[in-house]
Amino acid sequence: MAESMKGLKRTCRCAELSEANVGSEVTVMGWVQKQRNKGGIIFVDMRDRSGILQVIFEDGEIDKEGFAKAEKLRSEFVIAVTGEVTKRSGAVNDKLKTGAIEVRAKSIRILSESETPPFPIEADSKTKEELRLKYRYLDLRRPDLQRNLMMKSKVMTLVRQFLADEGFLEIETPILQKSTPEGARDYLVPSRIHPGHFYALPQSPQLFKQLLMCSGYDRYFQIARCFRDEDLRADRQPEFTQIDMELSFVDEDDVMDVNERLLQKLFKEVLDVDIELPIQRMTWQEAMDRFGSDKPDLRFGMELKDVSDVVKGCGFGVFTGALENGGSVRGINAKGQGAMPRKKIDALVKTAKDFGAKGLAYLCINEDGSYKSSFAKFMTEEELKHLVEAMDGEAGDLLLFAADKNKIVWDVLGNLRLEIAKNLDLLKKDEYKFLWVTEFPEFEYSEEQGRYLAMHHPFTMPFEEDIPYLESNPEKVRARAYDIILNGTEIGGGSIRIHQDDVQETMLRALGFTNEKAHEQFGFLLDAFKYGVPPHAGLAYGLDRLVMLMAKEDSIRDVIAFPKVKDASCLMTNAPDVVDDKQLEELSLDVVLPKEEQE
């Protein structure tokens, strides 16, 4: 039966004790990790969020009732123990923070008993994620998840301190706001008071933080909850947290400077990692040409080479056909991989096809200098020699080529580069390579919608010299946008904002908005622009994504207390779920299920 804490106060957490506390009487409280009964002496590993502490219950040192309680302890019982800190009687456990000490119990209270948990509460759990997420409250007791969430808390505290010291004001923006369906799908919230009308949950605080600049607040930040109704991946969730900021009277250099110093502080104080400033910068075009990605991983080389000029006029129709259709031929050199088995090369061909390639041309340079290739028979010795030279090919190398439209070639080789690096174990999680990617295209063309879309969002300032092309030649327009990349993952992005109402209206027209439609969706912002708007800029980090990389995890679910799974559901609470007909009636809603769900 559970006992009360009455009259008992915890003096410290389990792993806050050390040899400096030897001789002290302490009261610790936590969970039983395991119990080992050796006859007249019982060893208990006791756990709380700080770590594990060994507690000794010895017959005679503790009364018979206390010893009897210790005998019945099982995993996950919650206990309070009072005793003396002593040096460990057995061998020191170097794996534990408290490995040199133990507490010899004088009294014990069982505060709560536990059924046998559905899986062991231990670090690096091998239990299936679905089961762990169903019992997330148990999963969160695991030391590695607790370490991650404590790290995230520390990051948020440091961010607040740093930005406050830099003159930022923490200001909250609305969660219930107007739907502006430009980008990802909104989560909608029906209004009871206004039947047939809906709020949207924010995809970001973008418009409100720009309005705060209009209102003269100068430097704003918020650790903001955001929502996007989109398909999930390992580093995405339907609800997530942004470190959001906006600054007035600044340019790109100002925004980058404050953020570089913020990152430097976070990595030093949380991980004791020194980040060298300034962080490298690279234009979008250079990133795509060299790495096939606008979020390149700089922890390894294997850069793309454009060999279009080298192979034009050669006898290989795949290469020449791509060039005739306005595409390019590019390759990567997997150094020292020329002896890769055919089975593994076939797997790379499949990966290339998964990313849109019709095929993948390869050339292995044997140790004797001869070639093994999928296309050598279509080219002369001289043509092959020039191609190998252009790729810096040497004996033992594997050369891979893609030929198609630039977008496909970049996508294929950029992803192949990562796949090969993963296979060769080149992606070291304790190495941190930062990069600013700048000068993104302002627009990208959507075949599906048959129009140009904003690559970032409709409020991103174009380069001044490109403004005349907004409507006449959108493909030429570069955005004053910048992303901060870490190890091939975008951890944040921002831009200089449009602050002139005429440029903003032109931008919206270029995106296919009539003036009427623009004012219907963004009228409050456009109206604000008539009353004196300072030049302003901003940036937002994905907090969860940043902490995921700092914690060396592969999924943001491991740094979020209660995450959703891939279909955006919660296995623990069974959300989303049906609601009462009365609730639907109050909201003037009727649910019409798809035909397949009706059957």
C-alpha positions as CSV (number, residue, x, y, z in Angstrom):
1,M,0.0,0.0,0.0
2,A,1.3,3.5,-0.9
3,E,2.6,5.6,1.9
4,S,2.4,9.4,2.4
5,M,5.4,11.8,2.1
6,K,4.1,13.6,5.3
7,G,7.0,15.1,7.2
8,L,9.6,14.0,4.6
9,K,11.5,16.5,2.4
10,R,13.8,15.5,-0.5
11,T,17.2,16.9,0.1
12,C,18.7,16.4,-3.4
13,R,18.3,14.4,-6.6
14,C,19.9,11.0,-6.9
15,A,22.9,11.9,-9.1
16,E,23.5,15.2,-7.5
17,L,25.5,13.4,-4.8
18,S,29.2,12.8,-4.9
19,E,32.2,11.9,-2.7
20,A,32.0,15.4,-1.3
21,N,28.7,14.3,0.4
22,V,30.3,11.3,2.2
23,G,29.1,11.2,5.8
24,S,26.0,13.3,5.1
25,E,22.5,12.2,5.8
26,V,20.2,12.6,2.8
27,T,16.7,11.9,1.7
28,V,16.3,10.9,-2.0
29,M,13.2,10.0,-3.9
30,G,12.7,8.3,-7.2
31,W,12.0,5.1,-9.1
32,V,13.4,1.6,-8.6
33,Q,15.5,0.7,-11.6
34,K,16.3,-2.8,-10.3
35,Q,16.6,-4.7,-7.0
36,R,19.1,-7.4,-6.2
37,N,18.5,-9.4,-3.0
38,K,21.7,-11.0,-1.6
39,G,20.2,-12.5,1.6
40,G,21.0,-10.1,4.4
41,I,21.7,-7.2,2.1
42,I,19.6,-5.7,-0.7
43,F,21.1,-3.5,-3.5
44,V,18.7,-1.1,-5.2
45,D,19.5,1.1,-8.2
46,M,17.3,4.2,-7.7
47,R,16.6,6.5,-10.6
48,D,15.4,10.0,-11.2
49,R,15.9,12.5,-14.0
50,S,19.5,13.3,-12.7
51,G,20.7,9.7,-13.0
52,I,21.1,6.5,-10.9
53,L,22.2,6.0,-7.3
54,Q,23.0,2.7,-5.5
55,V,21.1,2.3,-2.2
56,I,22.1,-0.4,0.3
57,F,19.5,-2.0,2.6
58,E,21.4,-4.1,5.2
59,D,19.5,-6.2,7.8
60,G,20.3,-4.6,11.2
61,E,21.2,-1.2,9.8
62,I,17.5,-0.7,8.9
63,D,14.7,-2.0,11.0
64,K,12.8,-5.3,10.1
65,E,9.8,-3.4,8.7
66,G,12.1,-1.3,6.4
67,F,14.0,-4.4,5.3
68,A,10.7,-6.2,4.5
69,K,9.7,-3.2,2.4
70,A,13.0,-3.3,0.5
71,E,12.5,-7.1,-0.2
72,K,9.2,-6.4,-2.0
73,L,10.6,-3.6,-4.2
74,R,10.2,-4.1,-8.0
75,S,11.0,-2.1,-11.1
76,E,9.3,1.3,-11.2
77,F,8.1,1.4,-7.6
78,V,8.4,5.0,-6.3
79,I,10.3,5.2,-3.1
80,A,11.7,7.7,-0.6
81,V,14.9,6.7,1.2
82,T,16.7,8.4,4.1
83,G,20.3,7.3,4.7
84,E,24.0,8.1,5.0
85,V,26.2,8.7,2.0
86,T,29.3,6.4,2.1
87,K,32.1,5.4,-0.2
88,R,31.1,2.5,-2.3
89,S,31.9,-0.8,-0.5
90,G,32.4,-2.7,-3.8
91,A,34.2,-1.8,-7.0
92,V,33.8,1.8,-8.3
93,N,31.4,1.9,-11.2
94,D,33.0,4.2,-13.8
95,K,29.9,4.2,-16.0
96,L,27.8,5.9,-13.3
97,K,28.1,9.6,-12.2
98,T,27.6,8.3,-8.7
99,G,29.7,5.2,-9.2
100,A,32.1,6.0,-6.3
101,I,29.4,6.3,-3.6
102,E,26.2,4.6,-2.2
103,V,23.5,5.5,0.3
104,R,23.1,3.1,3.2
105,A,19.4,3.3,4.0
106,K,18.1,4.0,7.5
107,S,14.4,4.2,6.5
108,I,12.2,3.7,3.4
109,R,8.8,4.7,2.3
110,I,7.0,3.1,-0.7
111,L,5.2,6.1,-2.2
112,S,3.7,4.2,-5.1
113,E,3.7,0.6,-6.3
114,S,4.0,-0.3,-10.0
115,E,2.7,-3.1,-12.3
116,T,5.4,-4.7,-14.4
117,P,5.9,-2.2,-17.3
118,P,5.3,-3.4,-20.9
119,F,9.0,-2.8,-21.7
120,P,12.3,-2.2,-19.8
121,I,12.9,1.4,-18.8
122,E,16.5,1.7,-20.1
123,A,18.6,3.8,-22.5
124,D,18.9,2.8,-26.1
125,S,15.7,0.8,-25.9
126,K,15.3,-2.0,-28.5
127,T,11.5,-2.0,-28.0
128,K,9.4,-1.1,-31.1
129,E,8.7,2.6,-31.3
130,E,4.9,2.0,-31.7
131,L,4.7,0.3,-28.3
132,R,6.9,3.0,-26.6
133,L,4.8,5.8,-28.0
134,K,1.6,4.1,-26.8
135,Y,3.1,4.2,-23.3
136,R,5.0,7.5,-23.8
137,Y,4.8,8.4,-20.1
138,L,6.9,5.3,-19.4
139,D,9.2,5.9,-22.4
140,L,9.9,9.4,-21.2
141,R,11.5,7.9,-18.0
142,R,14.4,6.6,-20.1
143,P,17.6,8.4,-19.4
144,D,18.4,9.2,-23.1
145,L,15.0,10.8,-23.7
146,Q,15.3,12.7,-20.4
147,R,18.7,13.9,-21.4
148,N,17.3,15.2,-24.7
149,L,14.4,17.1,-23.1
150,M,16.6,18.6,-20.5
151,M,19.0,19.7,-23.3
152,K,16.0,21.2,-25.2
153,S,15.0,23.1,-22.0
154,K,18.5,24.4,-21.6
155,V,18.6,25.6,-25.2
156,M,15.3,27.5,-24.8
157,T,16.6,29.1,-21.6
158,L,19.9,30.2,-23.3
159,V,18.0,31.5,-26.3
160,R,15.8,33.7,-24.1
161,Q,18.8,35.0,-22.1
162,F,20.8,35.7,-25.2
163,L,18.1,37.5,-27.2
164,A,17.0,39.5,-24.2
165,D,20.6,40.7,-23.7
166,E,20.6,41.7,-27.5
167,G,17.6,43.9,-27.0
168,F,14.8,41.6,-28.2
169,L,11.4,41.6,-26.7
170,E,9.5,38.4,-26.2
171,I,6.0,39.0,-27.6
172,E,3.2,36.4,-28.1
173,T,1.2,36.3,-31.3
174,P,-2.2,34.7,-31.8
175,I,-2.8,31.0,-32.2
176,L,-6.3,31.5,-33.6
177,Q,-5.8,33.5,-36.8
178,K,-7.0,34.0,-40.4
179,S,-6.3,31.2,-42.9
180,T,-3.8,32.3,-45.6
181,P,-3.5,29.2,-47.7
182,E,-0.2,30.0,-49.5
183,G,2.1,27.1,-48.8
184,A,1.4,24.1,-46.6
185,R,-2.2,23.2,-45.7
186,D,-3.7,25.0,-42.6
187,Y,-5.2,23.2,-39.6
188,L,-8.7,24.8,-39.4
189,V,-10.7,25.5,-36.2
190,P,-14.5,26.1,-36.7
191,S,-16.0,29.0,-34.9
192,R,-19.1,28.4,-32.8
193,I,-20.1,32.0,-32.6
194,H,-19.6,32.6,-36.4
195,P,-21.2,29.5,-38.0
196,G,-19.4,28.5,-41.3
197,H,-16.3,30.5,-40.4
198,F,-13.0,29.1,-39.4
199,Y,-9.8,30.2,-37.7
200,A,-6.5,28.7,-38.8
201,L,-3.7,27.5,-36.5
202,P,-0.5,29.4,-37.4
203,Q,2.0,27.9,-39.8
204,S,4.3,30.6,-38.5
205,P,3.9,34.0,-36.8
206,Q,5.1,35.6,-40.1
207,L,2.5,38.3,-40.7
208,F,2.1,39.3,-37.0
209,K,5.8,39.7,-36.5
210,Q,6.0,41.9,-39.5
211,L,3.1,44.0,-38.1
212,L,5.1,44.2,-34.8
213,M,7.9,45.8,-36.8
214,C,5.3,48.2,-38.3
215,S,4.3,49.0,-34.7
216,G,7.9,50.0,-33.7
217,Y,8.9,47.1,-31.5
218,D,12.3,47.0,-33.3
219,R,13.4,43.5,-32.1
220,Y,10.9,40.7,-31.4
221,F,11.3,37.0,-30.6
222,Q,9.1,34.2,-29.6
223,I,9.4,30.5,-28.9
224,A,6.3,29.8,-31.0
225,R,4.1,26.8,-31.5
226,C,3.4,26.2,-35.2
227,F,1.1,23.8,-37.1
228,R,1.2,22.4,-40.7
229,D,-1.1,19.8,-42.1
230,E,1.4,18.1,-44.3
231,D,2.9,14.6,-44.8
232,L,5.4,13.8,-42.1
233,R,9.1,12.7,-42.3
234,A,11.7,11.9,-39.7
235,D,12.4,15.6,-39.1
236,R,8.8,16.9,-39.4
237,Q,5.7,17.0,-37.1
238,P,2.2,18.5,-37.5
239,E,2.9,20.7,-34.6
240,F,6.4,22.0,-33.9
241,T,8.3,24.8,-32.2
242,Q,10.1,27.7,-33.8
243,I,12.6,30.1,-32.4
244,D,11.2,33.1,-34.2
245,M,12.6,36.5,-34.5
246,E,12.3,39.8,-36.5
247,L,14.5,42.9,-36.6
248,S,14.1,46.4,-37.9
249,F,16.6,48.6,-39.7
250,V,18.9,45.7,-40.5
251,D,20.4,43.9,-43.6
252,E,21.5,40.3,-44.1
253,D,24.8,40.9,-42.3
254,D,23.1,42.1,-39.1
255,V,20.7,39.1,-39.0
256,M,23.5,36.7,-39.7
257,D,25.8,38.3,-37.1
258,V,23.4,38.0,-34.2
259,N,22.4,34.4,-35.2
260,E,26.0,33.3,-35.5
261,R,26.7,34.5,-32.0
262,L,23.6,32.8,-30.8
263,L,24.6,29.5,-32.3
264,Q,28.1,29.9,-31.0
265,K,26.8,30.4,-27.4
266,L,24.4,27.5,-27.6
267,F,27.0,25.0,-28.9
268,K,29.6,26.1,-26.4
269,E,27.3,26.1,-23.3
270,V,25.3,23.0,-24.2
271,L,27.9,20.8,-25.9
272,D,31.2,22.5,-25.2
273,V,31.8,22.7,-28.9
274,D,33.5,25.8,-30.4
275,I,32.0,27.2,-33.6
276,E,34.4,29.2,-35.6
277,L,32.9,32.5,-36.9
278,P,32.0,33.8,-39.4
279,I,30.1,30.9,-40.7
280,Q,30.8,30.1,-44.4
281,R,28.3,31.5,-47.0
282,M,27.4,30.1,-50.3
283,T,24.9,31.2,-52.9
284,W,22.0,28.8,-53.8
285,Q,23.4,28.4,-57.4
286,E,26.8,27.4,-56.1
287,A,25.3,25.0,-53.6
288,M,23.2,23.3,-56.3
289,D,26.1,23.1,-58.8
290,R,28.6,21.7,-56.2
291,F,26.3,19.6,-54.1
292,G,23.0,19.1,-55.9
293,S,21.2,20.4,-52.8
294,D,20.3,23.8,-51.2
295,K,21.1,22.2,-47.8
296,P,24.5,20.7,-48.5
297,D,26.3,18.5,-46.0
298,L,29.9,19.7,-45.8
299,R,31.2,16.9,-43.6
300,F,32.6,15.2,-46.7
301,G,33.5,16.0,-50.3
302,M,32.3,14.1,-53.4
303,E,31.2,17.3,-55.1
304,L,29.3,17.3,-58.4
305,K,31.2,18.1,-61.6
306,D,29.5,19.5,-64.7
307,V,30.9,17.6,-67.6
308,S,28.4,18.8,-70.2
309,D,31.1,20.5,-72.3
310,V,33.3,17.4,-72.2
311,V,30.7,14.9,-73.5
312,K,28.9,17.1,-76.0
313,G,29.2,15.5,-79.4
314,C,30.3,12.1,-77.9
315,G,28.7,8.9,-79.1
316,F,26.6,8.2,-76.0
317,G,23.0,9.2,-76.9
318,V,21.9,9.4,-73.2
319,F,24.4,12.2,-72.7
320,T,23.9,14.1,-76.0
321,G,20.1,13.7,-75.8
322,A,20.0,15.4,-72.4
323,L,22.1,18.3,-73.6
324,E,19.9,18.7,-76.7
325,N,16.9,19.0,-74.5
326,G,18.5,21.9,-72.5
327,G,19.7,19.6,-69.6
328,S,23.2,18.8,-68.3
329,V,25.5,15.9,-67.6
330,R,27.1,15.9,-64.2
331,G,29.0,13.3,-62.1
332,I,30.4,12.5,-58.7
333,N,33.6,10.7,-57.9
334,A,33.3,8.1,-55.1
335,K,37.0,8.0,-54.3
336,G,38.4,4.5,-53.8
337,Q,35.1,2.7,-54.5
338,G,36.0,1.4,-58.0
339,A,35.8,-2.2,-56.7
340,M,32.3,-1.8,-55.5
341,P,30.3,-5.0,-56.1
342,R,27.8,-5.0,-59.0
343,K,25.0,-5.6,-56.5
344,K,25.8,-2.4,-54.6
345,I,26.0,-0.4,-57.9
346,D,22.6,-1.8,-58.9
347,A,21.3,-0.5,-55.5
348,L,22.6,3.0,-56.4
349,V,20.9,2.8,-59.8
350,K,17.6,2.1,-58.0
351,T,18.2,5.0,-55.7
352,A,18.8,7.2,-58.7
353,K,15.6,6.1,-60.3
354,D,13.7,6.7,-57.0
355,F,14.7,10.4,-57.4
356,G,13.6,10.7,-61.0
357,A,16.5,9.4,-63.1
358,K,15.8,7.2,-66.1
359,G,19.1,5.4,-65.3
360,L,22.6,5.9,-63.9
361,A,25.8,5.8,-65.9
362,Y,28.8,4.5,-64.1
363,L,32.5,4.0,-64.8
364,C,34.9,2.0,-62.5
365,I,38.6,2.7,-62.9
366,N,40.4,-0.5,-62.2
367,E,43.7,-0.6,-60.4
368,D,45.5,-1.2,-63.7
369,G,43.9,1.9,-65.2
370,S,41.4,0.0,-67.4
371,Y,37.7,0.8,-67.2
372,K,34.5,-1.2,-66.3
373,S,31.6,0.9,-67.5
374,S,27.9,0.9,-68.5
375,F,28.6,3.2,-71.4
376,A,32.3,2.9,-72.5
377,K,31.3,1.1,-75.7
378,F,29.5,4.2,-76.9
379,M,32.6,6.5,-76.5
380,T,36.1,6.5,-77.9
381,E,39.2,6.0,-75.8
382,E,40.0,9.7,-76.2
383,E,36.5,10.8,-75.0
384,L,36.7,8.5,-72.0
385,K,40.1,9.7,-71.1
386,H,38.9,13.4,-71.2
387,L,35.8,12.5,-69.1
388,V,37.9,10.7,-66.4
389,E,40.4,13.7,-66.3
390,A,37.5,16.1,-65.9
391,M,36.3,14.0,-62.9
392,D,39.8,13.8,-61.4
393,G,39.5,10.1,-61.7
394,E,42.3,7.8,-60.5
395,A,42.8,4.1,-60.2
396,G,40.3,2.6,-57.8
397,D,37.6,5.4,-58.2
398,L,34.0,5.0,-59.1
399,L,32.5,7.7,-61.3
400,L,28.7,8.1,-61.4
401,F,26.8,10.2,-64.0
402,A,23.3,11.6,-64.4
403,A,22.0,13.2,-67.6
404,D,18.7,15.1,-67.6
405,K,17.1,18.4,-66.8
406,N,19.2,20.3,-64.2
407,K,16.6,19.8,-61.4
408,I,16.5,16.0,-61.9
409,V,20.3,15.8,-62.2
410,W,20.8,17.8,-59.0
411,D,18.3,15.8,-57.1
412,V,19.7,12.4,-58.2
413,L,23.4,13.2,-57.6
414,G,22.7,15.2,-54.4
415,N,20.9,12.2,-52.9
416,L,23.3,9.6,-54.3
417,R,26.2,11.6,-52.7
418,L,24.4,11.3,-49.3
419,E,23.6,7.6,-49.8
420,I,27.2,6.7,-50.5
421,A,28.5,8.8,-47.6
422,K,26.0,7.0,-45.3
423,N,27.2,3.6,-46.6
424,L,30.8,4.6,-46.1
425,D,30.1,5.9,-42.6
426,L,31.3,9.5,-43.4
427,L,28.4,11.2,-41.6
428,K,30.0,11.8,-38.2
429,K,27.4,13.0,-35.7
430,D,30.0,14.7,-33.4
431,E,31.2,16.9,-36.3
432,Y,29.2,20.2,-36.9
433,K,29.5,21.9,-40.3
434,F,27.4,25.1,-40.6
435,L,26.6,27.0,-43.8
436,W,24.6,30.0,-44.8
437,V,22.9,29.5,-48.2
438,T,21.9,32.8,-49.8
439,E,20.4,34.3,-53.0
440,F,17.7,31.7,-53.5
441,P,15.4,32.0,-56.5
442,E,12.4,34.1,-55.6
443,F,10.0,31.7,-57.4
444,E,9.7,28.1,-58.3
445,Y,7.3,26.9,-61.0
446,S,4.6,24.4,-59.9
447,E,3.6,22.1,-62.8
448,E,0.7,20.9,-60.7
449,Q,-0.8,24.4,-60.2
450,G,0.5,25.8,-63.5
451,R,1.9,28.9,-61.9
452,Y,4.9,30.3,-60.0
453,L,5.0,29.9,-56.3
454,A,7.2,31.8,-53.8
455,M,10.1,29.6,-52.9
456,H,10.1,31.0,-49.3
457,H,7.0,33.1,-48.9
458,P,5.3,36.1,-50.7
459,F,6.9,38.7,-48.3
460,T,10.5,38.0,-49.3
461,M,12.4,41.0,-50.8
462,P,13.9,40.5,-54.2
463,F,17.3,41.9,-55.1
464,E,16.7,45.5,-56.1
465,E,18.1,45.0,-59.6
466,D,15.8,42.0,-60.1
467,I,12.5,43.8,-59.2
468,P,11.8,44.8,-62.9
469,Y,11.6,41.1,-63.7
470,L,9.0,40.2,-61.1
471,E,6.2,39.9,-63.7
472,S,8.1,39.8,-67.0
473,N,10.7,37.1,-66.2
474,P,10.2,35.6,-62.7
475,E,12.9,32.9,-63.2
476,K,15.6,35.7,-63.2
477,V,14.5,37.1,-59.8
478,R,16.8,36.3,-56.8
479,A,15.5,36.5,-53.3
480,R,17.2,38.2,-50.4
481,A,16.7,35.0,-48.5
482,Y,19.1,33.0,-46.4
483,D,18.9,29.5,-44.8
484,I,21.2,28.3,-42.0
485,I,22.3,24.7,-42.7
486,L,23.9,22.2,-40.2
487,N,25.2,18.9,-41.5
488,G,22.9,18.8,-44.5
489,T,19.8,19.8,-42.5
490,E,18.1,23.2,-42.8
491,I,17.8,24.3,-39.2
492,G,16.5,27.8,-39.9
493,G,15.6,30.2,-42.6
494,G,14.7,33.9,-43.1
495,S,14.9,36.8,-45.4
496,I,14.8,40.6,-45.8
497,R,11.1,41.5,-46.0
498,I,9.4,43.6,-48.6
499,H,8.5,46.9,-46.8
500,Q,7.2,48.9,-49.8
501,D,3.6,48.5,-50.6
502,D,4.1,48.9,-54.4
503,V,6.7,46.1,-54.4
504,Q,4.5,43.9,-52.3
505,E,1.5,44.3,-54.6
506,T,3.7,43.6,-57.6
507,M,5.0,40.5,-55.9
508,L,1.5,39.2,-55.2
509,R,0.5,39.9,-58.8
510,A,3.4,37.8,-60.0
511,L,2.1,35.0,-57.8
512,G,-1.3,35.2,-59.6
513,F,-3.2,37.3,-57.0
514,T,-5.6,39.9,-58.2
515,N,-5.6,43.1,-56.2
516,E,-9.0,42.0,-54.8
517,K,-7.7,38.5,-53.8
518,A,-4.6,40.0,-52.3
519,H,-6.6,42.4,-50.1
520,E,-9.0,39.6,-49.2
521,Q,-6.1,37.5,-47.8
522,F,-3.5,40.0,-46.8
523,G,-5.4,43.3,-46.6
524,F,-4.5,44.0,-43.0
525,L,-0.7,43.7,-43.8
526,L,-1.0,45.8,-47.0
527,D,-3.0,48.4,-45.2
528,A,-0.3,48.6,-42.5
529,F,2.2,49.3,-45.2
530,K,0.5,52.6,-45.9
531,Y,1.5,54.0,-42.5
532,G,5.3,54.0,-42.3
533,V,7.1,50.7,-42.4
534,P,10.7,50.3,-41.3
535,P,13.0,48.0,-43.4
536,H,12.9,44.7,-41.6
537,A,14.1,41.1,-41.7
538,G,13.9,38.0,-39.7
539,L,14.7,34.3,-39.3
540,A,13.1,31.3,-37.6
541,Y,14.8,28.1,-36.4
542,G,13.1,24.7,-36.1
543,L,13.9,24.2,-32.4
544,D,13.1,20.5,-32.5
545,R,15.3,20.0,-35.6
546,L,18.2,21.9,-34.0
547,V,18.0,20.0,-30.8
548,M,17.8,16.7,-32.7
549,L,21.2,17.4,-34.3
550,M,22.7,18.6,-31.0
551,A,21.5,15.4,-29.3
552,K,22.8,13.3,-32.2
553,E,19.3,11.8,-32.8
554,D,17.9,10.6,-36.1
555,S,14.3,11.7,-35.5
556,I,12.7,14.8,-33.9
557,R,10.3,12.4,-32.1
558,D,13.2,11.8,-29.7
559,V,13.3,15.4,-28.7
560,I,9.6,16.0,-28.4
561,A,7.8,15.0,-25.2
562,F,4.6,13.8,-26.9
563,P,5.1,13.4,-30.6
564,K,2.7,12.3,-33.4
565,V,3.5,9.4,-35.7
566,K,3.5,9.5,-39.5
567,D,-0.3,9.7,-40.0
568,A,-0.3,12.7,-37.5
569,S,-2.0,10.6,-34.8
570,C,-1.1,10.2,-31.2
571,L,-0.8,6.5,-30.2
572,M,-1.1,7.3,-26.5
573,T,-4.3,9.4,-26.5
574,N,-5.8,8.1,-29.8
575,A,-6.0,11.6,-31.1
576,P,-7.5,12.6,-33.5
577,D,-10.8,11.0,-32.5
578,V,-14.5,11.4,-33.2
579,V,-16.5,14.0,-31.2
580,D,-20.1,14.0,-29.9
581,D,-22.9,14.9,-32.3
582,K,-23.8,17.7,-29.9
583,Q,-20.4,19.3,-30.3
584,L,-20.7,19.2,-34.1
585,E,-24.2,20.7,-33.9
586,E,-23.0,23.6,-31.8
587,L,-20.4,24.3,-34.5
588,S,-22.9,24.0,-37.3
589,L,-20.9,21.1,-38.8
590,D,-21.9,17.9,-40.5
591,V,-19.2,15.2,-41.2
592,V,-19.3,13.5,-44.6
593,L,-16.9,10.6,-44.6
594,P,-15.1,9.4,-47.8
595,K,-17.0,6.5,-49.5
596,E,-14.3,4.0,-48.6
597,E,-14.8,4.8,-44.9
598,Q,-18.6,4.6,-45.2
599,E,-18.5,1.0,-46.4
